[in-house]
Amino acid sequence: MASDDEIYLIDMWRIVVREWRWFISVGFVVLAATFAYLHHARNQWEATAWIQIGQVGTTPVGQDPHVEAFSRTVERLETAAFQDEVLKSVGVPVDAAEGRLYRHSMKIEQLAYANLIKLRVRGYSAEDAKELATATATVLHAVHARIAAAPVALAKGRMEELEATLKETRANRDRLMAEASGDGQAAGLAGVALATSNDDLRALEQSRSELAGRQLANYTYETSMAWPVYVPKERAFPNTFLTAAIGLLAAAFLATLAAVARHALRSRGFNRSRA
């Protein structure tokens, strides 16, 4: 088998040498086409953004504290309406080439274990790609802010109610303490009421402490970018090395094919002339 392969390769080499004009011509055309493609193809850069989904810490236990579920957020990012809003925010016409590239290049990866969404988009310059990625996060932040407005306002209202109740309960406790310090039956009744008031006060203070803790930045925060947008210095498309390698392989293959085809035509013409 190895001997047959060697004979075949030798025969192929002889054909290429015999038809070297066709081999060089076709190879040159393919390489020229590859060079022209690299020279005229519109460059693309890819930007990567890591978006952290906001949370409302006062969400009831057992429910997802995120402003919007990961799957729902991904679906939102993929809608034409959302993408049009992003394009309009940076002044790009929705039917422009930049807009089409933004839509077609968008890649979304859920990193639920890290509470992040990894977003990649492309632009015809590094600045455009970075601007589009930033605008995507900005528009999503605005949408999530509107969604979270009601539960956040509810939590603030609940805190105000607790503060008012605490103030009233403390005033009532102080009054009962003054009454309990006296003598007689009224003082005894005030002492009993004072014990109940102290229990109520401790429960209210605990509720306020828990609610305040759930509103700290560890539990309640807005949708934002975890890190700055990253854009590599090298363009994402076309890849010079990969395209040149493919062009070189295509040139070798097509040039050899052309030489073999020309040799076959010569052989057929020669056989017909002898016949």
N, C-alpha and C positions, 0 to 999 in steps of 0.2 A: 504493500500500500504506500509506504514512504517513497519507494522508487517511482511509482506512478505519479505521486504528487510532485516530485522533483522534475520529472519529465514535463508535466503540465506547466509548471512554473517556467521552465526553460523555454518551452514553446511560446508561452505568453510573452516572455521577455523578447524573444525574437520577433514576434508580431509587432510589439511596441517599437522596437528599433527600426523595423522595416517601414512602419507607418508613423514615424516620428513627427512628421509635419502635422498630421491630424491630432496626435496626442498633445503636442505643444499648443496647437491652435485652440482646441477645446479646453484644455487646462487653463490657458491664458484667459479665455472668455469667462470661465467660471470664477477664477480668482478676481478678475476685473469686476464682475458682478458683485462678488462678496465685498470688495473694497468700496464699490459705489454704495452698496447698502449701508455699510458702516459709516460712510461719510454723510449720507443724506437722511438716514433714519433719525427721527426726532428723539432726542435723549429724554429719558425718564429717570426721576429720582424717587426713592421710596422713603416715607417717613413713618416712624413707629411711635405710637402713643400708648401709655398705660393709664387707663381710666379707672378710678376707684368709685364704686357705686355708693351713694350716700346712704346714711342710716338715720332712723328715728328711734332713739333709745327707749322712748316711752311706749313703744308698741307693746300690746298685751303679751304676756308670756305664752309661748307656743306658736306665735306668728312670726313670719319673716320680718326682721327689723329693717330690711333694705327698702329704700324708697320705691324701688321697682325691681321685680324679680329679674335675674340674669337673663333668662330665656326671653322674657318680654322686652328687655332692653335691646338685646341682639336683634329681635324682630323689628323694633323701632328704628334702629340704625340702618336696617336694610330697606326700609320703605322709601319710595320715591319722594313722598312729601317731606320727610325729614331731610333727605339729601338735597332736595331743592332749597330748603330753608338754609342749609349750610352754605350752599353755593351763593345764594342771594346775600348772605351775611358778609361775604368777602368780595362781592361785586362781580361774580363770574356768571355769565348767562347760562341758564340751565341746558341750553341746546348747543353750547360751545364745545370744542374739542376737549378743553380742560375739564368741563363738566362730565363728559362721557368717560374720560380717563379716570376721573375720581370715582365714578360709580362702578366701572368695570374692575378697577384695581382694589376696591375695598375688601380687606380680609379681616375677619373678626375671630378671635380666639378667647374662649372663656377660661379664666383662671380663678375658678370659684374658691379654691383652697386659699388663695391669697386675696380674695375679694377684689379682683381686678378683671378688666376686659382689655385684651391686647388688640390694638387697632393698627392696621397698616393701610396707607393710601399712597397713591403716586401723583406726581405733578411733573410738568415739563421743565421745572427747575427745582433746585433744592429749597429755595425760598417758598415757591408755590406749594410744594409738598408739605413743608412745615406749617405753612399758614392754613392749609386745608385740614390737617390733623388737629391743629389747635382750635380751629373754628368748630370742628365736630364735637370736641370736648366742651367747648363753650356753649353751643346750642343745647347739648344734652344736659349740661348743668342748669340752664334756664328752664328746660322742660321739667326736670326733677325738682327744681325749686318750687315750681307751681304745684306739683303733686304733693310735696311735703308741707306746703304752706298750712293746710288745714290741721293736720295732726300736731304740727309744731305750735300753732296758735292755740290749739286745745290744751296742750301741755302747759303753755304759759298761763292760760286762763285758770287751769287747775292750781298752778303754783300761787297765783294771786288769791284765789279762794282760800287756800291753806294758810297763807300769810294773814289774811283778814280774820280767819277763824282762830288762828293762834293768838293774834293780838287780843281778840275778844275773850278767849279762854284764859289768857294770862291776867287780864283785868279782873275777870270773875274770880280767879284763884286768889289774887291779892285781896279782893274784898272779903272772901271767905276766911282768909288767914287773919284779917283784922277782926272779924266777928268771932272767930274761934278763940281768939286770945282773951276774950272777956269771960264773964261768969254767967251761970244760969243755964236754963234749958236751950235757949237760942244759941249759946256757944257750943253746946253739944251737937245740936243739929248742923251747925256750920262746920264742925269738925268732920262729921260724916260726909257732908257734901264736898268738903275739901279733899278727902281721900279720892272720891270719884273724879273730881276735877283734875287732880294730879295724874290719875290714870289716863284721862282723856288727853291731857296735855302731852304726856309721853308718847301716846299713839300718834298724835298729830305731828309732833316733832320727828318721829321716825318716818312717817309718810312723806313729810317735806324733805327729809334727808335723802330718802330713796329716790324721790322725784328729781331732786337737784342733781344727784349723782348720775341719773340716767340722761340728764341734759348736758353732761360734761362732754368734751371733745372726743373722749374715748368711745362714747356710745352714740352720740348724735353729731353728725357732720354732713356737709354737703358733698355732692358729686364733684370730683375734681381730678386733675391729673396727678398721679403719684410721683412722677418724675418729669423733667422737661422732655419735649419731643426730641427724638434721635433721628438724625439724617446722616447716613454714611457719606464720606467724601466721594466715593466712587458711585457712578451712575448705576441704576438697577437694570437699565435696558438702553441700547443693546449691550450685551456682554462682549467686549472686544475679543478676549481670549477664546471664549467658547465659540463665538461666531466665526473667528478666523480658523479655528480647528475644524469646525464643521465644513467650512468652505474649502479647506485644504483636502479633506477626505472626499468631499463631493467632486472636487476637481480631478483628483487621482482616479476616482471610480468612473466618472463620465468620460475622461480622456482615454482611459483604457478601453472602455466600452466602444467609444468612437473608433479607436484603432482596430479593435477586433471586428467591428462592423465593416469598416473599410476593407480590411483584409478578406473578409468573407465575400464581399462584392467583387473584389479583384479575382479571387479564386473561382467564383462562379462564372465571371466573364472569360477567364482563361480556359476553363473547361468547355464552355460553349464554343469558343473559337477553335479548339482542337476537334470538337465533334463536327 
